[in-house]
Amino acid sequence: MGGDGERIDAGLLAALGVGPADATLLQFSTAFCSPCRAVRRVSAEVAELLPGVRHVEVDAESHLEAVRALGIWRTPTLLVLDGEGRVTKRATGVPSKPQLIAALGNVLPPR
């Protein structure tokens, strides 16, 4: 999982359905991608476990402009966003639940 700290434009985030949250798991998927289902399951479970975390899944084929703007080259791609809309981690493939929780631990405010 790599991150680059790029801040995503608020208008682009809104167009993708990303609302205010302490952290967002932004998943790019395609219709016939079986690993995408695994990422959806793991991300949804982590979002339920951790307060302030949202999971948003986006169909890459329906949002080609956003896909190009964000440099999404394959599915599944998962971006971990902080509350300001900055990319703190980027993962392709299926991360484990502990990997996701650790990535979010660096983003979420202390409770």
Backbone hydrogen bonds, N-H to C=O, Kabsch-Sander energy under -0.5 kcal/mol:
donor,donor_aa,acceptor,acceptor_aa,energy
2,G,90,R,-2.4
4,D,87,V,-0.5
5,G,87,V,-2.0
8,I,6,E,-0.5
8,I,85,G,-2.8
13,L,9,D,-2.4
14,A,10,A,-2.4
15,A,11,G,-2.1
16,L,12,L,-1.5
17,G,14,A,-1.3
18,V,13,L,-2.7
19,G,17,G,-0.6
22,D,52,G,-1.1
23,A,52,G,-1.8
24,T,81,L,-1.9
25,L,54,R,-3.3
26,L,24,T,-0.8
26,L,79,L,-3.0
27,Q,25,L,-0.7
27,Q,56,V,-3.1
28,F,77,T,-3.0
29,S,27,Q,-0.5
29,S,58,V,-2.8
33,C,30,T,-1.5
34,S,32,F,-0.8
37,R,33,C,-0.8
37,R,34,S,-0.8
38,A,34,S,-1.1
39,V,35,P,-2.2
40,R,36,C,-2.5
41,R,37,R,-2.2
42,V,38,A,-2.5
43,S,39,V,-2.9
44,A,40,R,-2.4
45,E,41,R,-2.2
46,V,42,V,-2.3
47,A,43,S,-2.6
48,E,44,A,-1.8
49,L,45,E,-1.7
50,L,46,V,-2.3
53,V,50,L,-1.5
54,R,23,A,-2.1
56,V,25,L,-2.8
58,V,27,Q,-3.3
60,A,29,S,-3.2
60,A,58,V,-0.8
62,S,59,D,-1.1
63,H,59,D,-0.7
63,H,60,A,-0.9
67,V,63,H,-2.4
68,R,64,L,-2.5
69,A,65,E,-2.6
70,L,66,A,-2.3
71,G,68,R,-1.0
72,I,67,V,-2.6
73,W,71,G,-0.7
77,T,28,F,-1.6
78,L,91,A,-3.3
79,L,26,L,-3.0
80,V,89,K,-2.6
81,L,24,T,-3.0
81,L,79,L,-0.7
82,D,86,R,-2.1
83,G,22,D,-0.7
85,G,82,D,-2.0
87,V,6,E,-3.1
88,T,80,V,-3.3
88,T,86,R,-0.7
89,K,80,V,-1.2
90,R,2,G,-3.2
91,A,78,L,-2.6
93,G,76,P,-1.8
100,L,96,S,-2.2
101,I,97,K,-2.7
102,A,98,P,-2.4
103,A,99,Q,-2.4
104,L,100,L,-2.4
105,G,101,I,-1.9
106,N,102,A,-0.9
107,V,104,L,-1.5
108,L,104,L,-2.9
